Amino acid sequence: MMSFSIPHLLVFLAVVILLFGTKKLRNLGSDLGLALKGFKKAMNDDEDESKNDNKLDDNK
């Protein structure tokens, strides 16, 4: 298995920044963050809905 050292990661990061630019990377990071927040919210909403359905079934 190949392991990466700090200098390898820094070179990789420099190449990525040169290819995409910092503005595009910042936009990509914020879009990814929003997508993860939306996913977590949807999962929590689904769990809450499931719990409410179980409570309704128990009351019958």
Secondary structure as UniProt FT lines:
FT   HELIX           6..20
FT   HELIX           22..59
//
